[in-house]
Amino acid sequence: QQGEGPFYRYGYDLVLMPTQYQVAGRRLGRDAGPGAPDVWTLLDTWLSAKPSRTLAVGLLGRRDPYFAPLPELPAEVRKVVGGVTPGDMAITDGARSLESPQGRRYAVTFDRTPLQPLRVEGEDAAPLLTCDGQTYAAKRTLPNGSRVCVFGFPLGLSWMQSYDPEMPGGGNVNDKTPPAELAALYADLAAEAGIVPDY
């Protein structure tokens, strides 16, 4: 049950961010004054406030809130994702078999899906899903046991229209990957956060 108080102190053991074509900035709303924290600072506070929380971040573009290119992810984002760095995006088609370090395979089909390889560095990060020698998902474990999982594709494999010039077209709904495959993948993430899906 969700407790009273700030979200980063109570409840919400799992947060899914399906796609970010650009890096989110300060919170929007009445309280977004000059001193308001940005989204990634809030996420860092949330992860640190309680052990065994999980943040899953889908496709992460290297652009600011106005879609201007960034040479690297901002410091507040790097503080959360650690040594996981997204590479260049490319629209991808075709079937792939994504393999976990435990040898479990997930059969997915990309259908005009933006895909980016990930570079993984540091002792607290490791590949989570690989294919043909490339890493497409990585997991960072924080000192308190919370986890940050970064994916090189939208979590649902579908995407909406974007103003990013690297993402032409009006988006695409991927219906070529069986929902059970994605359900199995994200159920494993949820289980690490102590959540057992009822399916």
FENWOQUI-V512208 format. One record per residue. N is the residue number from 0. SS is DSSP state (hx for helix, st for strand, lp for the rest). PSI is psi in radians with two decimals (* if undefined). NEAR is the number of other ideal C-beta (glycine too) atoms within 8 Angstrom. Layout:
BEGIN
N|SS|PSI|NEAR ; N|SS|PSI|NEAR
END
This chain:
BEGIN
0|lp|2.41|3 ; 1|lp|2.18|5 ; 2|lp|3.00|7 ; 3|lp|2.62|3 ; 4|lp|-3.08|5 ; 5|lp|2.54|5 ; 6|lp|-0.48|7 ; 7|lp|-0.14|7 ; 8|lp|-0.44|8 ; 9|lp|2.61|9 ; 10|lp|-2.93|7 ; 11|lp|1.30|9 ; 12|lp|-0.21|10 ; 13|st|2.22|12 ; 14|st|2.24|10 ; 15|st|2.21|8 ; 16|st|1.65|10 ; 17|st|-0.77|7 ; 18|st|2.43|10 ; 19|st|1.80|11 ; 20|lp|-0.44|11 ; 21|lp|2.76|11 ; 22|lp|2.20|15 ; 23|lp|2.52|8 ; 24|lp|-2.42|7 ; 25|st|2.72|8 ; 26|lp|2.55|10 ; 27|lp|2.59|4 ; 28|lp|-3.02|5 ; 29|lp|-0.48|3 ; 30|lp|0.15|6 ; 31|lp|1.03|8 ; 32|lp|-3.02|5 ; 33|lp|-0.53|3 ; 34|lp|0.08|4 ; 35|lp|2.36|9 ; 36|lp|2.66|8 ; 37|st|2.99|11 ; 38|hx|-0.76|9 ; 39|hx|-0.53|13 ; 40|hx|-0.68|9 ; 41|hx|-0.73|11 ; 42|hx|-0.69|11 ; 43|hx|-0.74|11 ; 44|hx|-0.73|10 ; 45|hx|-0.79|14 ; 46|hx|-0.63|13 ; 47|hx|-0.32|8 ; 48|hx|-0.34|8 ; 49|lp|2.38|9 ; 50|lp|2.74|6 ; 51|lp|0.51|11 ; 52|lp|2.75|15 ; 53|st|2.25|15 ; 54|st|2.15|15 ; 55|st|2.09|13 ; 56|st|2.10|11 ; 57|st|-2.86|14 ; 58|st|2.21|15 ; 59|st|1.87|13 ; 60|lp|2.57|12 ; 61|lp|1.19|10 ; 62|st|2.64|11 ; 63|lp|3.13|9 ; 64|lp|-0.28|7 ; 65|lp|0.27|5 ; 66|lp|0.26|10 ; 67|lp|2.40|6 ; 68|st|2.52|5 ; 69|lp|2.37|10 ; 70|lp|-0.48|4 ; 71|lp|2.93|7 ; 72|lp|2.53|11 ; 73|lp|2.78|9 ; 74|hx|-0.67|5 ; 75|hx|-0.48|10 ; 76|hx|-0.77|11 ; 77|hx|-0.53|10 ; 78|hx|-0.55|8 ; 79|hx|-0.85|12 ; 80|hx|-0.20|13 ; 81|lp|-2.30|11 ; 82|lp|0.39|10 ; 83|st|2.06|13 ; 84|st|2.15|11 ; 85|st|2.48|12 ; 86|st|-2.83|9 ; 87|st|2.51|4 ; 88|st|2.59|11 ; 89|st|2.41|7 ; 90|st|2.23|10 ; 91|st|2.49|9 ; 92|st|2.76|7 ; 93|st|2.87|6 ; 94|st|2.50|7 ; 95|st|2.66|9 ; 96|st|1.87|9 ; 97|st|2.26|12 ; 98|st|2.37|10 ; 99|lp|2.88|10 ; 100|lp|-0.40|6 ; 101|lp|0.00|4 ; 102|lp|0.04|6 ; 103|lp|2.38|6 ; 104|st|2.45|8 ; 105|st|2.10|12 ; 106|st|1.97|10 ; 107|st|2.70|12 ; 108|st|2.08|10 ; 109|st|2.34|14 ; 110|st|1.64|11 ; 111|st|0.79|9 ; 112|st|2.25|15 ; 113|st|2.30|12 ; 114|st|2.44|12 ; 115|st|2.31|14 ; 116|st|2.77|9 ; 117|st|2.44|15 ; 118|st|2.31|8 ; 119|st|2.12|12 ; 120|lp|2.74|6 ; 121|lp|2.72|8 ; 122|lp|-0.35|3 ; 123|lp|0.12|8 ; 124|st|2.60|13 ; 125|st|2.67|7 ; 126|st|2.50|10 ; 127|st|-0.67|10 ; 128|st|2.29|12 ; 129|st|2.79|10 ; 130|st|2.20|10 ; 131|lp|0.74|4 ; 132|lp|-0.02|4 ; 133|st|2.59|7 ; 134|st|2.21|13 ; 135|st|-0.02|14 ; 136|st|2.49|13 ; 137|st|2.70|13 ; 138|st|2.29|11 ; 139|st|2.30|15 ; 140|st|2.15|8 ; 141|lp|2.84|11 ; 142|lp|-0.53|3 ; 143|lp|0.08|8 ; 144|lp|-0.15|8 ; 145|lp|2.77|14 ; 146|st|2.54|14 ; 147|st|2.07|15 ; 148|st|2.12|14 ; 149|st|2.25|14 ; 150|st|2.54|13 ; 151|lp|0.40|13 ; 152|st|2.78|13 ; 153|lp|2.43|13 ; 154|lp|-0.55|13 ; 155|lp|0.07|8 ; 156|lp|0.01|12 ; 157|lp|2.80|10 ; 158|st|2.71|11 ; 159|st|2.97|6 ; 160|lp|2.42|6 ; 161|lp|2.65|8 ; 162|lp|0.06|6 ; 163|lp|2.18|10 ; 164|lp|-0.30|6 ; 165|lp|-0.12|6 ; 166|lp|1.29|11 ; 167|lp|2.72|5 ; 168|lp|3.08|7 ; 169|lp|0.43|4 ; 170|st|3.10|9 ; 171|st|2.41|10 ; 172|lp|2.06|5 ; 173|lp|1.96|13 ; 174|lp|0.32|5 ; 175|lp|-0.23|5 ; 176|lp|2.17|12 ; 177|lp|2.30|6 ; 178|hx|-0.51|6 ; 179|hx|-0.55|6 ; 180|hx|-0.81|11 ; 181|hx|-0.66|13 ; 182|hx|-0.73|10 ; 183|hx|-0.73|9 ; 184|hx|-0.87|9 ; 185|hx|-0.37|11 ; 186|hx|-0.63|10 ; 187|hx|-0.69|8 ; 188|hx|-0.77|12 ; 189|hx|-0.66|12 ; 190|hx|-0.62|9 ; 191|hx|-0.46|9 ; 192|lp|0.11|12 ; 193|lp|0.31|7 ; 194|lp|2.20|8 ; 195|lp|1.86|6 ; 196|lp|2.54|7 ; 197|lp|1.09|3 ; 198|lp|*|4
END
